[in-house]
């Protein structure tokens, strides 16, 4: 089966392509690097020719609110139109857990807009909302720095390893369209400050952590369950301890 992975050279995309190829599928890594640009539409018609499934794990180069909204609106509009023309049977998109619960986070607002376009496109679809990747814990810490100290929320957090994300994305892509949303998360849940604190300790990072219930998350207000699934969710199998062990192996 031909499966086109938009953003196929990125963190999740490259892993997903490798999994699908190992299963015997024709997985095409599509990105601006090889002439496929969903934002402009360049190369989409040729890339999607003969494809049964399209997986979109692309990400915006700029997270400024207006930029990220334009990215997801343009890329998703172009992509779903090209899919309709090509007769694609399943559109799989990676989104974020809590997108609809943090309206003051510009990135999350953009993902909500993306999800709406997908649902209204007429192409059978599956939206996978993932919690934050363990690979991004360092960036989360850096985003919380104020005067050299790391301010982190007490809200619940349940990060997932990129390897688990890619495996689940590939599995969903090979199944029937959900025509809905599925949440995925890591195996362990704890307050954000504890998880990021464990990561920083493992890195030998001695910056002071300030436990701050008012700390925002990339500009968004964090409530107790803003960043974790509130209902049923599929869990990855890699714990933070295991992931840290692999990262330092």
PAZAPA-4460 file (N, C-alpha, C; in steps of 0.05 Angstrom, whole numbers, plus 32768, in hexadecimal, padded with zeros to 4 digits):
% residues 249
    n_x    n_y    n_z   ca_x   ca_y   ca_z    c_x    c_y    c_z   seq   type   mol
   8011   7FE8   8000   8000   8000   8000   8012   8019   8000     1      X     A
   800A   802D   7FF0   8019   8046   7FEF   800F   8058   8005     2      X     A
   8021   8061   8016   801A   8073   802C   802D   808B   802A     3      X     A
   8022   80A3   8028   8032   80BB   8026   8033   80C8   8042     4      X     A
   804B   80CE   804B   804E   80DA   8066   8057   80F7   8062     5      X     A
   8045   810A   8067   804B   8126   8065   805B   812E   807E     6      X     A
   8072   8139   807B   8084   813E   8091   8094   8125   8097     7      X     A
   8099   8115   8082   80A6   80FB   8085   80C3   80FB   808C     8      X     A
   80D0   8113   808C   80EC   8115   8094   80EF   811F   80B1     9      X     A
   80D9   8124   80BE   80DA   812E   80DA   80DC   8118   80EF    10      X     A
   80DB   8120   8108   80DE   810D   811E   80CB   80F6   811C    11      X     A
   80B1   80FB   811B   809D   80E6   811A   809B   80DB   80FE    12      X     A
   809D   80EC   80EA   809A   80E3   80CE   80AE   80CE   80C6    13      X     A
   80C8   80D3   80CC   80DD   80C0   80C5   80D9   80A5   80D2    14      X     A
   80D1   80A5   80EC   80CD   808C   80FA   80B5   807D   80EE    15      X     A
   80A0   808C   80E7   8088   8080   80DC   808D   8073   80C1    16      X     A
   809C   8082   80B0   80A4   8077   8096   80B3   805D   8099    17      X     A
   80C6   805C   80AC   80D6   8044   80B0   80C5   802C   80B9    18      X     A
   80B2   8032   80CB   80A0   801C   80D4   808F   8011   80BD    19      X     A
   8084   8023   80AD   8073   801A   8097   8082   800B   8082    20      X     A
   809B   8014   807C   80AB   8006   8069   80B3   7FEA   8073    21      X     A
   80B8   7FE8   808D   80BF   7FCE   8099   80A7   7FBB   8097    22      X     A
   808F   7FC6   8095   8077   7FB5   8093   8071   7FAF   8076    23      X     A
   8081   7FB8   8063   807E   7FB2   8047   806E   7FC6   8037    24      X     A
   8068   7FDD   8042   8059   7FF1   8033   806B   8005   8025    25      X     A
   8060   8011   8010   806E   8026   8001   8069   8040   8010    26      X     A
   807B   8046   8022   8078   805F   8032   8089   8074   8026    27      X     A
   807D   808B   801F   808A   80A1   8012   808E   80B8   8025    28      X     A
   80A6   80BF   802A   80AC   80D6   803C   80AA   80F0   802C    29      X     A
   8095   80FF   8030   8090   8118   8021   8095   8130   8032    30      X     A
   80A6   8142   8028   80AC   815B   8036   80B8   816E   8022    31      X     A
   80BA   8188   802A   80C7   819B   8018   80E3   8193   800F    32      X     A
   80F0   8182   8020   810B   8179   8018   810B   816A   7FFE    33      X     A
   80F5   815C   7FF8   80F4   814D   7FDF   80DE   8157   7FCC    34      X     A
   80D8   8171   7FCF   80C7   817E   7FBB   80A9   817C   7FC0    35      X     A
   80A1   8174   7FD8   8085   8173   7FDF   807F   8187   7FF5    36      X     A
   806F   819B   7FEF   806A   81B0   8002   804B   81B4   8004    37      X     A
   8040   81AA   801A   8023   81AC   801E   8019   81C8   8021    38      X     A
   802A   81DA   802C   8022   81F6   8030   801D   8204   8016    39      X     A
   802E   81FF   8002   802B   820B   7FE7   801C   81F9   7FD4    40      X     A
   801B   81DF   7FDA   800E   81CC   7FC8   8022   81BF   7FB5    41      X     A
   803B   81C9   7FB5   804F   81BF   7FA2   8054   81A1   7FA6    42      X     A
   8052   8192   7F90   8059   8176   7F90   8044   8163   7F9C    43      X     A
   802E   816E   7FA6   801A   815C   7FB3   800D   8149   7FA0    44      X     A
   8005   8153   7F88   7FF7   8142   7F75   8008   8129   7F6E    45      X     A
   8021   812E   7F68   8033   8118   7F60   8038   8105   7F78    46      X     A
   803C   8110   7F8F   8042   8100   7FA7   802B   80EE   7FAF    47      X     A
   8012   80F8   7FAC   7FFB   80E9   7FB5   7FF0   80D6   7FA0    48      X     A
   7FFB   80D7   7F88   7FF1   80C5   7F72   7FF3   80A8   7F7B    49      X     A
   7FDD   809A   7F7B   7FDD   807E   7F83   7FDD   8078   7FA0    50      X     A
   7FDD   808C   7FB1   7FDE   8088   7FCE   7FC2   8081   7FD9    51      X     A
   7FC2   806E   7FEB   7FA9   8067   7FF9   7FA6   8075   8014    52      X     A
   7FBD   807C   8020   7FBD   8089   803A   7FD1   80A0   803A    53      X     A
   7FC9   80B5   8048   7FDC   80CC   804C   7FDD   80D1   806A    54      X     A
   7FF6   80D3   8074   7FFA   80D9   8090   8007   80F5   8092    55      X     A
   7FFB   8107   80A1   8005   8122   80A4   8011   8126   80C0    56      X     A
   802B   8126   80C1   8039   812B   80DB   804B   8144   80D8    57      X     A
   8044   8155   80C5   8054   816D   80C0   8050   8181   80D7    58      X     A
   8063   8194   80D9   8061   81A8   80EE   806A   81C3   80E3    59      X     A
   8060   81D8   80EF   8066   81F3   80E6   8082   81FB   80EE    60      X     A
   8091   8209   80DC   80AC   8212   80E2   80AC   8229   80F7    61      X     A
   8095   8237   80F8   8093   824D   810C   807A   8248   811C    62      X     A
   807D   824C   8137   8066   8248   8149   8058   8262   8151    63      X     A
   8060   8278   8143   8051   8290   8148   8034   828B   8141    64      X     A
   8021   8295   8151   8004   828E   814D   7FFA   8291   8130    65      X     A
   8000   82A7   8123   7FF6   82AB   8108   8003   8299   80F4    66      X     A
   801D   8294   80F8   802D   8283   80E6   8023   8266   80E8    67      X     A
   8020   825C   8100   8019   8240   8102   7FFC   823B   80F9    68      X     A
   7FEA   824F   80FD   7FCF   824C   80F3   7FCF   824B   80D5    69      X     A
   7FDE   825D   80C8   7FDF   825D   80AB   7FEB   8244   80A0    70      X     A
   7FFF   8239   80AE   800C   8220   80A5   7FF8   820A   80A4    71      X     A
   7FEA   8205   80BA   7FD8   81EE   80BC   7FBF   81F2   80AA    72      X     A
   7FB6   820A   80A8   7F9E   820F   8096   7FA6   820A   8079    73      X     A
   7FBC   8216   8070   7FC4   8213   8054   7FCB   81F6   804E    74      X     A
   7FDC   81EA   805F   7FE5   81CF   8058   7FCE   81BB   8059    75      X     A
   7FBC   81BD   806C   7FA6   81AA   806E   7F92   81AE   8057    76      X     A
   7F8D   81C7   8050   7F7B   81CC   8039   7F86   81C0   8020    77      X     A
   7FA0   81C5   801A   7FAC   81BB   8002   7FAD   819D   8002    78      X     A
   7FB4   8192   8019   7FB7   8175   801B   7F9D   8166   8017    79      X     A
   7F88   816F   8024   7F6E   8161   8022   7F62   8164   8006    80      X     A
   7F67   817B   7FF9   7F5E   817E   7FDD   7F6D   816A   7FCB    81      X     A
   7F87   8168   7FCF   7F97   8156   7FBF   7F8F   8139   7FC4    82      X     A
   7F89   8133   7FDD   7F80   8118   7FE4   7F66   8110   7FD6    83      X     A
   7F54   8123   7FD6   7F3A   811E   7FC8   7F3E   8119   7FAB    84      X     A
   7F4F   8129   7F9E   7F55   8125   7F82   7F62   810A   7F7C    85      X     A
   7F73   8101   7F8F   7F82   80E9   7F8B   7F73   80D0   7F94    86      X     A
   7F5C   80D4   7FA1   7F4D   80BD   7FAB   7F58   80B0   7FC4    87      X     A
   7F66   80BF   7FD4   7F72   80B5   7FED   7F5B   80AB   7FFF    88      X     A
   7F5F   8094   800C   7F4A   8088   801C   7F4D   808D   803A    89      X     A
   7F63   8099   8043   7F67   809C   8060   7F7B   80B2   8065    90      X     A
   7F73   80C7   8073   7F84   80DC   807B   7F89   80DA   8099    91      X     A
   7FA3   80D7   80A1   7FAA   80D5   80BD   7FBA   80EE   80C5    92      X     A
   7FB2   80FB   80DA   7FBF   8113   80E3   7FC7   8111   8100    93      X     A
   7FDF   811B   8106   7FE8   811C   8121   7FE2   8137   812D    94      X     A
   7FD4   8137   8144   7FCD   8150   8152   7FD6   814E   816F    95      X     A
   7FCB   815E   8180   7FD5   8160   819C   7FBE   815D   81AF    96      X     A
   7FC2   814D   81C4   7FAF   814A   81D9   7FAA   8166   81E6    97      X     A
   7F91   816D   81EA   7F8B   8186   81F8   7F88   819E   81E5    98      X     A
   7F89   819A   81CB   7F87   81B1   81B9   7F6E   81C1   81BE    99      X     A
   7F58   81B4   81C5   7F3F   81C2   81C9   7F3B   81CC   81E5   100      X     A
   7F50   81C9   81F6   7F4E   81D1   8212   7F61   81E7   821A   101      X     A
   7F6F   81F3   8206   7F82   8208   820C   7F80   821D   81F6   102      X     A
   7F6A   822C   81F5   7F66   8240   81E0   7F79   8257   81DF   103      X     A
   7F88   825B   81F5   7F9B   8272   81F5   7FB7   8269   81EC   104      X     A
   7FB9   8250   81E2   7FD2   8246   81D7   7FCF   8247   81B8   105      X     A
   7FDE   8258   81AB   7FDB   825C   818E   7FDF   8243   817E   106      X     A
   7FF2   8232   8186   7FF7   8219   8178   7FDF   8207   817A   107      X     A
   7FD4   8205   8191   7FBD   81F4   8195   7FA5   81FD   8185   108      X     A
   7FA1   8218   8184   7F8B   8222   8173   7F8F   821B   8156   109      X     A
   7FA7   821B   814D   7FAD   8213   8131   7FA7   81F6   812C   110      X     A
   7FAD   81E5   8140   7FA7   81C9   813C   7F89   81C4   813C   111      X     A
   7F7A   81D3   814C   7F5D   81D1   814B   7F52   81D8   812F   112      X     A
   7F5D   81ED   8123   7F55   81F4   8108   7F5C   81DE   80F4   113      X     A
   7F73   81D2   80F7   7F7B   81BC   80E6   7F68   81A5   80E8   114      X     A
   7F62   819D   8101   7F4F   8187   8105   7F34   818C   80F8   115      X     A
   7F2A   81A5   80FA   7F10   81AB   80EF   7F11   81A8   80D0   116      X     A
   7F26   81B2   80C4   7F28   81AF   80A7   7F29   8192   809E   117      X     A
   7F37   8182   80AD   7F38   8165   80A7   7F1C   8158   80A9   118      X     A
   7F0E   815E   80BF   7EF4   8152   80C4   7EE0   815A   80AE   119      X     A
   7EE3   8172   80A3   7ED0   817C   8090   7ED8   8177   8073   120      X     A
   7EEF   816A   806F   7EFA   8167   8054   7EEC   8152   8043   121      X     A
   7EDF   813F   804F   7ED2   8129   8041   7EE4   8111   803D   122      X     A
   7EFE   8114   8044   7F11   80FD   8042   7F0F   80ED   805C   123      X     A
   7F0C   80D3   805B   7F0C   80C3   8073   7F25   80C8   8083   124      X     A
   7F23   80CB   809D   7F3A   80D5   80AD   7F3C   80C8   80C8   125      X     A
   7F54   80CB   80D3   7F5A   80C4   80EF   7F6C   80DA   80FA   126      X     A
   7F63   80E7   8110   7F74   80FB   811D   7F7E   80EE   8137   127      X     A
   7F99   80EF   813A   7FA6   80E4   8151   7FB1   80FB   8162   128      X     A
   7FA5   80FF   8179   7FAF   8114   818B   7FC3   8107   819F   129      X     A
   7FDB   8110   819E   7FF0   8106   81AF   7FF7   811A   81C5   130      X     A
   7FFF   810F   81DC   800A   8121   81F1   8026   8129   81E7   131      X     A
   8033   813B   81F6   804D   8145   81ED   8062   812F   81EC   132      X     A
   8074   8131   81DA   8089   811C   81D7   809F   8120   81EC   133      X     A
   80AA   8109   81F5   80C0   810A   8208   80D8   811A   81FC   134      X     A
   80DA   8118   81E2   80F0   8126   81D4   80EE   8144   81D6   135      X     A
   80D7   814E   81DE   80D4   816B   81E1   80D6   8176   81FD   136      X     A
   80DD   8165   8210   80DD   816D   822C   80F2   8184   8231   137      X     A
   8108   8183   8223   811C   8198   8226   8111   81B3   821D   138      X     A
   8102   81B2   8206   80F7   81CB   81FC   80E1   81D6   820E   139      X     A
   80D2   81C4   821B   80BE   81CD   822E   80CB   81DB   8246   140      X     A
   80E1   81CF   824F   80EF   81DC   8265   80F9   81F8   825D   141      X     A
   8105   81F9   8246   8111   8213   823C   80FB   8228   8239   142      X     A
   80E3   8220   8231   80CD   8233   822D   80C3   823E   8247   143      X     A
   80C9   8230   825D   80C0   823A   8277   80D4   824A   8287   144      X     A
   80EB   8250   827A   8100   825F   8288   80F9   827C   828C   145      X     A
   80FC   8284   82A5   80F9   82A0   82AD   810F   82A7   82C0   146      X     A
   8120   82BA   82B9   8137   82C2   82CA   8148   82AA   82D2   147      X     A
   814C   8298   82BF   815E   8282   82C3   8152   826A   82D2   148      X     A
   8139   826D   82DB   812C   8257   82E9   8115   824C   82D7   149      X     A
   810F   8232   82DA   80FC   8225   82C9   80E1   8224   82D7   150      X     A
   80CE   8234   82CE   80B3   8235   82DA   80A1   8220   82CC   151      X     A
   8097   820E   82DC   8087   81F8   82D0   806D   81F4   82DF   152      X     A
   8058   81EE   82D0   803D   81EA   82DB   803B   81D1   82EB   153      X     A
   8026   81D1   82FC   801F   81B9   830C   800B   81A7   82FD   154      X     A
   8003   81AF   82E5   7FEF   81A0   82D6   7FFA   8184   82CF   155      X     A
   7FE8   8172   82CA   7FEF   8156   82C4   7FFC   8154   82A8   156      X     A
   800E   8141   82A5   801E   813E   828D   8023   8120   8288   157      X     A
   8023   8118   826F   8025   80FC   8269   8034   80F8   824E   158      X     A
   804D   80FF   824D   805C   80FF   8234   805F   80E4   8228   159      X     A
   8062   80E3   820D   8064   80CA   81FE   807E   80CB   81ED   160      X     A
   808B   80B4   81EB   80A3   80B3   81DA   809C   80B3   81BD   161      X     A
   80AD   80C0   81AD   80A9   80C2   8190   80A7   80A6   8183   162      X     A
   80B6   8093   818D   80B4   8078   8182   8098   806C   8185   163      X     A
   808B   8071   819C   8070   8068   81A0   805C   8077   818F   164      X     A
   8060   8091   818B   804F   80A1   817A   804F   8096   815E   165      X     A
   8067   8092   8153   806A   8088   8138   805D   806D   8134   166      X     A
   8061   805B   8148   8055   8040   8146   8037   8041   8145   167      X     A
   802B   8053   8156   800E   8055   8157   8003   8062   813D   168      X     A
   8011   8077   8134   8009   8084   811B   8009   8070   8104   169      X     A
   801D   8060   8102   801F   804C   80ED   8008   8038   80F0   170      X     A
   8003   802F   8108   7FED   801C   810D   7FD2   8027   8105   171      X     A
   7FCD   8040   810D   7FB3   804C   8106   7FB1   804F   80E7   172      X     A
   7FC6   8057   80DA   7FC6   805B   80BD   7FBF   8041   80AE   173      X     A
   7FC6   802B   80B9   7FC1   8011   80AC   7FA6   8006   80B2   174      X     A
   7F97   8013   80C4   7F7C   800B   80CB   7F67   801B   80BD   175      X     A
   7F4E   8015   80C3   7F38   8024   80B7   7F37   8040   80C3   176      X     A
   7F2F   8054   80B3   7F2D   8070   80BE   7F1A   8071   80D6   177      X     A
   7F22   8080   80EA   7F12   8084   8102   7EFC   8098   80FD   178      X     A
   7F00   80AA   80EA   7EEE   80C1   80E6   7EE8   80CE   8101   179      X     A
   7EFD   80D1   8110   7EFC   80DD   812B   7F18   80E1   8136   180      X     A
   7F19   80E5   8150   7F32   80EC   815E   7F38   80D6   8173   181      X     A
   7F52   80CE   8174   7F5C   80BC   8188   7F73   80C9   8197   182      X     A
   7F73   80C7   81B1   7F89   80D1   81C2   7F9D   80BC   81C7   183      X     A
   7FB7   80C4   81C7   7FCD   80B2   81CF   7FDE   80C0   81E3   184      X     A
   7FEA   80B1   81F5   7FFB   80BD   820A   800F   80A9   8214   185      X     A
   8022   80B3   8224   8036   80A1   822F   802B   8090   8246   186      X     A
   803A   807E   8251   8030   806C   8265   802E   8078   8281   187      X     A
   803A   808F   8286   803B   809A   82A1   8031   80B7   82A2   188      X     A
   8022   80BD   82B7   8017   80D8   82BB   8021   80E3   82D5   189      X     A
   8029   80FD   82D4   8033   810A   82EC   8032   8128   82E7   190      X     A
   8034   8139   82FB   8035   8156   82F6   804C   815E   82E3   191      X     A
   8047   8172   82D3   805A   817B   82BF   8075   8180   82CC   192      X     A
   8075   818E   82E2   808F   8196   82EE   809F   817E   82F7   193      X     A
   8092   8168   82FF   80A1   8150   8307   80AE   8142   82EF   194      X     A
   809F   8140   82DA   80A9   8132   82C2   80C0   8141   82B6   195      X     A
   80BC   815B   82B2   80D2   816B   82A6   80EA   816D   82B9   196      X     A
   80E4   816D   82D4   80F9   816D   82E7   810A   8154   82E6   197      X     A
   80FD   813D   82E2   810B   8123   82DF   811D   8124   82C6   198      X     A
   8112   812F   82B1   8122   8131   8298   813B   8142   829D   199      X     A
   8137   815A   82A9   814E   816C   82AD   8163   815F   82BF   200      X     A
   815A   8151   82D4   816D   8144   82E6   817D   812F   82D6   201      X     A
   8170   8120   82C5   817E   810C   82B5   8192   8118   82A2   202      X     A
   818D   8131   829A   819F   813F   8288   81B6   814C   8297   203      X     A
   81B5   814C   82B1   81C8   815B   82C1   81C4   8179   82C0   204      X     A
   81AB   8181   82BA   81A4   819D   82B8   819C   81A7   82D4   205      X     A
   81AB   81B9   82DF   81A8   81C2   82FA   8197   81DB   82FE   206      X     A
   818A   81E4   82E9   8178   81FB   82EB   8162   81F6   8300   207      X     A
   815D   820A   830F   8148   8208   8324   812C   8207   8317   208      X     A
   811C   81F5   8321   8100   81F2   8318   80EE   8201   832C   209      X     A
   80DD   8212   8321   80C9   8220   8331   80AE   8213   832C   210      X     A
   80A3   8207   8340   8088   81FB   833D   8074   8211   833E   211      X     A
   8067   8217   8327   8057   822E   8325   803C   8227   8318   212      X     A
   8026   8226   8329   800C   821F   831F   8002   8232   8309   213      X     A
   800E   824A   8308   8005   825E   82F4   8017   825E   82DB   214      X     A
   802B   824D   82DA   803D   824C   82C3   802D   8243   82AA   215      X     A
   8032   8251   8294   8025   824A   827C   8034   8235   826C   216      X     A
   8027   822B   8258   8033   8217   8246   8034   8222   822A   217      X     A
   804B   822D   8222   804D   823A   8208   8037   824F   8205   218      X     A
   8032   825E   821A   801E   8273   821A   8003   826B   8222   219      X     A
   7FFE   8251   8225   7FE3   8248   822C   7FDF   8243   824A   220      X     A
   7FC8   8248   8254   7FC1   8243   8270   7FBE   8225   8274   221      X     A
   7FCB   821B   8289   7FCB   81FE   828E   7FB9   81F8   82A6   222      X     A
   7FA4   81E9   82A1   7F94   81DE   82B7   7F9D   81C2   82BD   223      X     A
   7F90   81B5   82D0   7F99   819A   82D9   7F9A   8186   82C2   224      X     A
   7F87   8187   82B0   7F86   8173   829B   7F89   817E   827F   225      X     A
   7F95   8195   827D   7F98   81A2   8263   7FA8   8192   824F   226      X     A
   7FBC   8184   8258   7FD0   8177   8247   7FCF   8159   8247   227      X     A
   7FBA   814D   8253   7FB8   8130   8254   7F9D   8127   824A   228      X     A
   7F9B   810E   8241   7F80   8104   8239   7F6D   8104   8251   229      X     A
   7F54   810A   824B   7F3F   810A   8260   7F2D   80F2   825D   230      X     A
   7F31   80E3   8248   7F21   80CB   8244   7F33   80B4   823C   231      X     A
   7F28   80A2   822B   7F38   808B   8222   7F4F   8094   8211   232      X     A
   7F66   8087   8215   7F7E   808E   8205   7F8F   8075   8202   233      X     A
   7F9B   8073   81EB   7FAE   805D   81E5   7FC9   8065   81F1   234      X     A
   7FD6   8053   81FF   7FEF   805A   820C   8007   804D   81FF   235      X     A
   801C   805D   81FD   8036   8052   81F4   8042   8041   820A   236      X     A
   8056   8032   8203   8062   801F   8216   807D   8028   8222   237      X     A
   8088   803E   8217   80A3   8047   8220   80A0   805B   8237   238      X     A
   80AA   8054   824E   80A9   8066   8265   80BE   807B   8263   239      X     A
   80BB   8090   8273   80CF   80A5   8273   80EB   809A   827B   240      X     A
   80EB   8089   828F   8105   807D   8298   8112   806D   8281   241      X     A
   8102   805E   8273   810D   804F   825C   8117   8061   8246   242      X     A
   8107   8076   8241   810F   8089   822C   8129   8097   8234   243      X     A
   812B   80A0   824C   8143   80AD   8255   815B   809A   8253   244      X     A
   8157   8080   825A   816C   806D   8258   8176   8069   823B   245      X     A
   8163   8069   8228   816B   8067   820C   8179   8080   8203   246      X     A
   8170   8097   820C   817C   80B0   8203   8198   80B2   820C   247      X     A
   819F   80A6   8222   81BA   80A8   822D   81CB   808F   8228   248      X     A
   81C0   807C   8218   81CE   8064   8213   81E6   8069   81FF   249      X     A
***
